[in-house]
Amino acid sequence: MKAPLEPKPLSIVVTDLIDHGLIRAPTTVFGIHSGKRLEALLTADGTFVHRGNVYSSPSVAAGRVITLELGTSSAGRGYLSINGWKFWQVACPDGRSRTLADLRDQLLSS
């Protein structure tokens, strides 16, 4: 007899973090790359805005912001391939800065 399959983890999107009060939007998110602090605006609909460009994915937003600001890109791509969930940080209601990945993990464990 086979062991029962474990349930798949829930798919979390950025608006889930906002809807559960882990992030107050709109807010500035930031990340550090090559020693430089880079920022974007995270809106209430979960999109990231930088220099008038709107991105729906945290990873695409991070890669494009890094490329626009620092000129860094991945081979074969027009922008840097990076995990935006781990790159972007936000000041939380408790005053601490956390990555989106940390907040996603917090939501999944609650």
GUMARRO-687128 format. One line per 2 residues: number of its first residue (from 1); for each residue x, y, z of C-alpha. Coordinates in Angstrom, 2 decimals. Layout:
NUM> X,Y,Z  ...
END
This chain:
1> 0.00,0.00,0.00  1.33,3.43,-0.98
3> 1.76,6.20,1.54  -0.81,8.99,1.16
5> 0.34,11.96,-0.86  1.14,15.05,1.09
7> -0.98,18.07,0.19  0.63,20.58,-2.12
9> 1.62,23.84,-0.45  -0.71,26.72,-1.11
11> 0.33,29.12,-3.81  0.91,32.52,-2.25
13> 0.88,35.74,-4.26  1.93,39.19,-3.12
15> -1.66,40.36,-2.64  -2.10,37.57,-0.06
17> 0.55,39.29,2.08  -1.33,42.57,1.72
19> -4.76,41.01,2.34  -3.52,39.35,5.56
21> -2.07,42.63,6.89  1.58,41.59,6.66
23> 2.24,44.51,4.29  0.51,47.88,4.16
25> 0.31,48.99,0.54  1.15,51.16,-1.20
27> 4.64,51.05,0.21  8.24,51.25,-0.88
29> 10.05,47.95,-1.20  13.81,47.79,-1.42
31> 16.64,45.43,-2.14  20.42,45.63,-2.08
33> 22.45,44.58,-5.12  26.17,45.21,-5.56
35> 26.07,47.45,-2.50  23.37,49.73,-3.92
37> 19.91,50.11,-2.44  17.25,49.82,-5.14
39> 13.59,50.71,-4.62  10.19,50.22,-6.19
41> 6.64,50.99,-5.16  4.48,48.02,-4.21
43> 0.84,48.92,-4.91  -2.33,47.56,-3.30
45> -2.98,45.33,-6.34  0.38,43.59,-5.84
47> 2.21,45.21,-8.72  5.66,46.79,-8.53
49> 6.26,50.21,-10.09  9.70,51.57,-10.98
51> 10.38,54.54,-13.26  6.83,54.29,-14.62
53> 7.19,50.60,-15.49  4.71,48.20,-13.88
55> 5.58,44.57,-13.09  3.25,41.89,-11.76
57> 6.03,39.48,-10.69  8.42,40.24,-7.83
59> 11.22,38.40,-9.67  10.72,40.21,-12.98
61> 10.49,43.50,-11.10  13.74,42.81,-9.23
63> 15.59,41.71,-12.36  14.42,44.65,-14.43
65> 15.11,47.22,-11.69  18.64,45.87,-11.19
67> 19.24,45.93,-14.94  17.87,49.47,-15.33
69> 19.81,50.83,-12.37  23.08,48.89,-12.64
71> 23.16,47.51,-16.19  23.42,43.92,-14.94
73> 21.69,41.16,-16.91  21.79,37.39,-17.25
75> 23.22,35.71,-20.35  20.53,35.32,-22.99
77> 18.09,37.64,-21.18  17.37,41.32,-21.30
79> 17.38,41.49,-17.51  18.94,39.79,-14.49
81> 17.42,36.48,-13.36  16.87,36.81,-9.61
83> 14.45,35.55,-6.97  12.38,38.64,-6.23
85> 10.74,37.04,-3.20  14.18,36.92,-1.56
87> 15.41,40.23,-3.03  12.61,42.61,-2.06
89> 12.32,43.73,1.55  9.56,45.77,3.15
91> 9.15,47.62,6.41  6.41,45.72,8.23
93> 3.80,47.16,10.60  5.98,46.04,13.54
95> 8.83,48.26,12.24  11.12,45.41,11.15
97> 12.27,44.88,7.57  11.59,41.44,6.12
99> 11.86,39.84,2.71  8.72,38.89,0.83
101> 9.90,35.26,1.17  9.99,35.59,4.97
103> 6.48,37.01,4.98  5.26,34.28,2.64
105> 6.73,31.64,4.98  5.07,33.35,7.95
107> 1.70,33.26,6.17  2.11,29.60,5.19
109> 2.93,28.61,8.77  -0.02,30.46,10.31
END
